[in-house]
Amino acid sequence: MIDNPREVEQAYARQYENLSREFSRVIQSKRGILAEIGCGRGQLTIPVARLMPHSRFQVVDTFAGAYTGTLRLLNKALLRDRLENRVKVYKADYLAWLWDQYSDSYAGVVSSEFLPEVNSYELSRFLPECLRLLRHGGVTVHSFLSPTPRNSRQRLLIEADTNPRWTKTPPREWFSPRPDQVMSALKQAEFRNIRVKRFKSNLIIRARAAQHLLESWDVKSSFWKKHRTRLVREGLEIPDWMIISGRKT
């Protein structure tokens, strides 16, 4: 349980360390090129690259809108971890970048918290491109927060991030797609060996730490004012993580 705003970033980093271990386990291959779509400031890129020292990475993001400034943070992190020679960064629209890539050339195409940024139509265009880029035996892996809350703390966080009354950046269609929607889209794209794994975040953030998290998620201050007593006492909880993968056979 996190109360101190200064501990939020570190706590979230631990979430990505857990994700990275699962990603590296699913990908298995220790050599080849991995593409990451929607890399942001490298929350997943950095820990996965550490775990897969023989792989190279090509990572893509627009670094625009709510993510303006993340390119600088990503480059700084790559330099700090001496990964700049293994991670090539592209500032581009994800579909334009995908269309420009050769078929059958990647060992893996991955993303984390990217699927919540697209809608169902874009999802149906995105996953076939992932398949096209993969070499035979290659894998696609995507993680996102569950849209189905298990308790009131998770429900409150989803409400803050989706209701236009509260958020400055309401989602276009969903907080996250349902796992069955992603699995169906993977099947339609002709992926095989589709797997889904859920694990609890076990991350409760309350008091001033909750206020800090809400500000970083572009939630209006009116949400904090309305729910302050509850946020101080009970806090918010990061929903369960969903990890869904499919393989090109």
C-alpha positions as CSV (number, residue, x, y, z in Angstrom):
1,M,0.0,0.0,0.0
2,I,1.5,3.3,-1.1
3,D,0.9,6.6,0.7
4,N,3.9,8.6,-0.3
5,P,3.7,10.3,-3.8
6,R,7.4,9.8,-4.2
7,E,7.0,6.0,-4.1
8,V,4.3,5.8,-6.9
9,E,6.8,5.7,-9.8
10,Q,8.9,3.1,-8.2
11,A,5.9,0.9,-7.4
12,Y,4.7,1.1,-11.0
13,A,8.2,0.2,-12.2
14,R,7.9,-3.0,-10.1
15,Q,4.7,-3.8,-12.0
16,Y,6.6,-3.6,-15.3
17,E,9.4,-5.7,-14.0
18,N,6.9,-8.4,-13.3
19,L,5.4,-8.0,-16.8
20,S,8.8,-8.1,-18.4
21,R,9.6,-11.5,-16.8
22,E,6.4,-12.9,-18.3
23,F,7.0,-11.3,-21.7
24,S,10.5,-12.8,-21.9
25,R,9.2,-16.2,-20.8
26,V,6.5,-16.2,-23.6
27,I,8.9,-14.9,-26.3
28,Q,11.5,-17.6,-25.3
29,S,13.8,-16.8,-28.3
30,K,16.9,-15.1,-27.1
31,R,17.9,-13.8,-30.5
32,G,16.3,-11.7,-33.3
33,I,14.5,-8.4,-33.5
34,L,11.6,-7.5,-31.3
35,A,9.2,-4.6,-32.2
36,E,7.4,-2.7,-29.5
37,I,4.4,-0.6,-30.4
38,G,3.6,2.3,-28.1
39,C,6.8,2.2,-26.1
40,G,6.3,5.5,-24.2
41,R,9.2,6.2,-21.9
42,G,10.4,2.6,-21.9
43,Q,8.6,1.2,-18.9
44,L,8.5,-2.2,-20.6
45,T,11.3,-1.7,-23.1
46,I,14.1,-1.3,-20.5
47,P,13.3,-4.4,-18.3
48,V,12.7,-6.7,-21.2
49,A,15.9,-5.6,-22.9
50,R,17.8,-6.4,-19.7
51,L,16.3,-9.9,-19.6
52,M,17.0,-10.5,-23.3
53,P,20.6,-9.4,-23.9
54,H,21.0,-11.1,-27.2
55,S,17.9,-9.5,-28.8
56,R,17.6,-6.2,-30.6
57,F,14.6,-3.9,-30.4
58,Q,12.8,-1.5,-32.6
59,V,10.3,0.6,-30.6
60,V,7.7,3.0,-31.9
61,D,5.6,5.8,-30.5
62,T,4.2,9.1,-31.7
63,F,5.5,10.8,-28.5
64,A,2.7,13.3,-29.0
65,G,-0.4,14.5,-27.1
66,A,-0.5,13.2,-23.6
67,Y,2.9,11.6,-24.2
68,T,4.8,14.7,-25.3
69,G,8.1,14.7,-23.5
70,T,8.4,10.9,-23.2
71,L,10.9,10.6,-26.0
72,R,13.5,12.5,-23.9
73,L,12.8,10.3,-20.9
74,L,13.2,7.2,-23.1
75,N,16.5,8.3,-24.6
76,K,17.8,9.2,-21.1
77,A,16.8,5.7,-19.8
78,L,18.5,4.0,-22.7
79,L,21.7,5.8,-22.1
80,R,21.6,5.1,-18.4
81,D,21.2,1.4,-19.0
82,R,23.6,1.3,-22.0
83,L,21.0,0.0,-24.3
84,E,21.1,2.7,-27.0
85,N,23.0,0.3,-29.4
86,R,20.4,-2.4,-29.1
87,V,17.2,-0.3,-29.1
88,K,16.3,1.8,-32.1
89,V,13.6,4.4,-31.5
90,Y,11.1,5.5,-34.2
91,K,8.9,8.5,-33.8
92,A,6.0,7.6,-36.1
93,D,2.3,6.6,-36.4
94,Y,2.2,2.9,-35.5
95,L,0.3,1.8,-38.6
96,A,2.4,3.8,-41.0
97,W,5.5,2.2,-39.4
98,L,4.1,-1.3,-39.6
99,W,3.1,-0.9,-43.2
100,D,6.7,0.1,-44.0
101,Q,8.2,-3.1,-42.5
102,Y,9.2,-6.2,-44.3
103,S,7.1,-9.4,-43.8
104,D,8.5,-12.3,-41.8
105,S,11.3,-10.3,-40.2
106,Y,10.6,-10.1,-36.4
107,A,10.9,-12.6,-33.6
108,G,8.2,-10.8,-31.7
109,V,5.8,-7.8,-31.8
110,V,4.7,-6.6,-28.3
111,S,2.9,-3.8,-26.5
112,S,1.9,-2.8,-23.0
113,E,-1.0,-0.5,-22.3
114,F,-1.3,0.2,-26.0
115,L,-4.5,-1.7,-26.8
116,P,-6.5,0.7,-24.6
117,E,-5.4,3.5,-26.9
118,V,-7.0,2.1,-30.0
119,N,-10.6,1.1,-30.8
120,S,-12.1,-2.2,-32.0
121,Y,-11.7,-1.3,-35.7
122,E,-8.0,-0.3,-35.2
123,L,-7.5,-3.5,-33.2
124,S,-8.8,-5.5,-36.2
125,R,-6.2,-3.8,-38.5
126,F,-3.3,-3.9,-36.0
127,L,-3.2,-7.6,-35.2
128,P,-3.0,-8.8,-38.8
129,E,0.0,-6.5,-39.3
130,C,1.6,-8.0,-36.3
131,L,1.1,-11.5,-37.9
132,R,2.6,-10.3,-41.2
133,L,5.8,-8.9,-39.6
134,L,6.5,-12.1,-37.6
135,R,8.7,-14.8,-38.8
136,H,7.3,-18.4,-38.5
137,G,7.3,-19.3,-34.8
138,G,7.3,-15.6,-33.8
139,V,5.0,-14.4,-31.1
140,T,2.9,-11.4,-30.3
141,V,2.3,-10.4,-26.7
142,H,0.1,-7.6,-25.3
143,S,-0.5,-6.5,-21.7
144,F,-3.2,-4.2,-20.4
145,L,-5.2,-3.6,-17.3
146,S,-8.4,-5.6,-16.9
147,P,-11.6,-3.6,-17.7
148,T,-13.5,-5.7,-15.1
149,P,-12.9,-4.5,-11.6
150,R,-12.7,-7.0,-8.7
151,N,-13.5,-4.5,-6.0
152,S,-14.6,-1.0,-5.3
153,R,-11.1,0.5,-5.3
154,Q,-10.5,-0.8,-8.8
155,R,-13.9,0.3,-9.9
156,L,-13.3,3.9,-8.7
157,L,-10.0,4.0,-10.6
158,I,-11.7,2.9,-13.8
159,E,-14.4,5.5,-13.3
160,A,-11.8,8.2,-12.9
161,D,-10.0,7.2,-16.1
162,T,-13.1,6.8,-18.3
163,N,-15.9,9.1,-17.3
164,P,-15.6,12.5,-19.2
165,R,-16.9,14.1,-16.1
166,W,-13.6,13.4,-14.4
167,T,-10.9,12.8,-17.0
168,K,-9.4,15.3,-19.4
169,T,-8.6,12.5,-21.8
170,P,-11.6,10.1,-22.0
171,P,-11.0,6.9,-23.9
172,R,-12.2,6.5,-27.4
173,E,-14.0,3.2,-26.8
174,W,-12.8,1.4,-23.7
175,F,-10.7,1.6,-20.5
176,S,-9.2,-1.6,-21.9
177,P,-10.6,-4.2,-24.3
178,R,-12.1,-7.3,-22.8
179,P,-9.7,-10.3,-23.0
180,D,-12.2,-12.3,-25.1
181,Q,-12.3,-9.4,-27.6
182,V,-8.5,-9.6,-28.0
183,M,-8.5,-13.4,-28.2
184,S,-11.2,-13.3,-30.9
185,A,-9.3,-10.7,-32.9
186,L,-6.1,-12.8,-32.6
187,K,-8.0,-15.8,-33.9
188,Q,-9.4,-13.8,-36.8
189,A,-5.9,-12.6,-37.7
190,E,-4.9,-16.4,-37.8
191,F,-2.7,-16.5,-34.7
192,R,-2.4,-19.9,-33.1
193,N,-1.6,-21.1,-29.5
194,I,-3.4,-18.1,-28.0
195,R,-2.9,-17.8,-24.3
196,V,-4.2,-15.5,-21.7
197,K,-2.8,-14.9,-18.2
198,R,-4.1,-12.7,-15.4
199,F,-2.1,-11.6,-12.4
200,K,-3.1,-9.3,-9.6
201,S,-1.2,-6.0,-9.3
202,N,-1.5,-6.0,-5.5
203,L,-0.9,-2.2,-5.7
204,I,-3.1,0.0,-3.6
205,I,-2.4,3.7,-3.7
206,R,-4.1,6.1,-1.3
207,A,-3.9,9.6,0.3
208,R,-1.5,12.0,-1.4
209,A,-0.1,9.2,-3.5
210,A,-3.5,8.6,-5.0
211,Q,-3.8,12.4,-5.8
212,H,-0.4,12.2,-7.5
213,L,-1.5,9.2,-9.6
214,L,-4.7,10.9,-10.6
215,E,-2.8,14.0,-11.7
216,S,-0.4,11.9,-13.8
217,W,-3.4,10.2,-15.5
218,D,-5.0,13.6,-16.4
219,V,-7.9,13.2,-14.0
220,K,-9.5,16.5,-13.0
221,S,-9.0,17.9,-9.5
222,S,-12.8,17.8,-9.0
223,F,-12.5,14.0,-8.7
224,W,-10.1,14.3,-5.8
225,K,-12.3,16.9,-4.1
226,K,-15.4,14.7,-4.4
227,H,-13.8,11.5,-3.2
228,R,-11.1,12.8,-1.0
229,T,-12.2,11.1,2.2
230,R,-12.6,7.7,0.5
231,L,-9.3,8.1,-1.4
232,V,-7.4,8.9,1.9
233,R,-9.0,6.0,3.8
234,E,-9.3,3.3,1.1
235,G,-7.4,4.5,-1.9
236,L,-7.4,3.3,-5.4
237,E,-6.2,-0.1,-6.7
238,I,-4.5,-0.9,-10.0
239,P,-6.7,-3.5,-11.7
240,D,-5.4,-7.0,-12.6
241,W,-2.9,-7.2,-15.5
242,M,-4.0,-9.2,-18.5
243,I,-1.2,-10.7,-20.8
244,I,-2.4,-12.2,-24.0
245,S,-0.2,-13.9,-26.6
246,G,-0.5,-15.7,-29.9
247,R,2.0,-17.4,-32.2
248,K,2.5,-17.5,-35.9
249,T,2.8,-21.1,-37.1
